[in-house]
Amino acid sequence: MVIEWLTFAVDPDNRETFIRLDNEIWTAALSQYSGFISKEVWISPDLLDQVVVVIRWQTREQWKGIPQAVLDEVQERFEAAANFPHRMIDAREYQVRRYPTP
C-alpha cells in the first residue's frame, strides 16, 4: 500500500467548505480509479489553518497511472469552486510496510 499525504493551508473560516468541496470533487474523481482504497481528512484542534489529506492506494503504479489531463481537469473544477485562498504546503508519499507477527 502507498500513502499520498497532502497538507493544505486554508483560512479557518473556509476550512469546512474546503473539506466539503474536496470530498465532492477530488474524492469523487479519485475513487473511480482502480487502486483507490480510501481517503481521510485530518484536522487539528491546534492548527486551525491546516487540512491534512491522507489517501491510500493499492500500488504506486495505480496512483501514478491516473492521466495528468484528468488531474488537471479535476484541479480546475476544484479551483473554480474553492474561490478563496488556499495552497498546498506539503506533499509526501509513504510506503506501508507490514511484517509478519510471530
N, C-alpha and C positions, 0 to 999 in steps of 0.2 A: 504494500500500500504506500501511496505517496500523499503527502500533505502539502497543500498550497495554503500559505499563511500570508494574509494581506492586512496591513494596518492603514487606516484612513484617519485623517484629521477632519473633523466635522464640528461646526459650531454646535454647542449643546442644544440650542433651540431647534436645530434641524436634525438632530440625531435620530429621532424616531421616524421622521419622514425618510431619511436616508436608508434606514433599515427596511422600511416597508417597500420603497422603490427597488432596493437591491433584491429583495425577495421576489417582487413582481416581475422584474426584468431579468436580472442576472441568474437567479436561481432557476427560474422557469426555463431559460435558454440552456443553461449548462446541464440541467437534469435530463435533457433529451438525448444526451450523448452517452454512448457506451463507455463504461468505466467510471462514470459518476457514481459515488457511493452515498455521500451526504454532505451537508453544509450546515455550519453553525455560525452564529453571530455572537460574539462575546463583547460585553460592555463592562466597564469597571466603575464602581461607585466612586473611585478616586480620580479617574481620568475621564471626565465628562466630555472632553473634546476628542475622544478617540473611539473608533469602532474597529474591532478585530474580526476578520472573516477567516474561517478555517474550513477548507474544502478537502474532502477525502476522495481520492481517485484510486482505482484498482491498480493502474500502472501509469508510469510517466508517459509512455508512448500513447496511451489513450488520451490522456490530458493534453499533451502537446499535439495530438492529431486533429484537434479542432481547427478548422480552417481560419486563417487570420482574417479573411474577409467577413466571416461570421462574427468573430470577436469585435472587429471594428464596427460592424453594424449594431451590435448589442450595446457597445460603449456609446455610440452616437445617440441611441434611444435613451440610454440612462442619462447622459449629459443633458439632453433636451428636457427630460422630466425633472431632474435634480438641478433646478436653476438657482442654486445657492452655492456659496463657496465650500469646496471640499477637495481634498487631494490625497493621493496615496503617499504615505510616508515610509512604508517599508513593504517589501515583498520577499518572501522566503520560500524555500522548498525543503521539505524533510522527507526522509525515508523512514518508514516504520519497520523496526526490526523486532522480531519475536524469537525467543529462544525456547526450546522445549524445556518443560519443567521435569525434574527427575521423578 
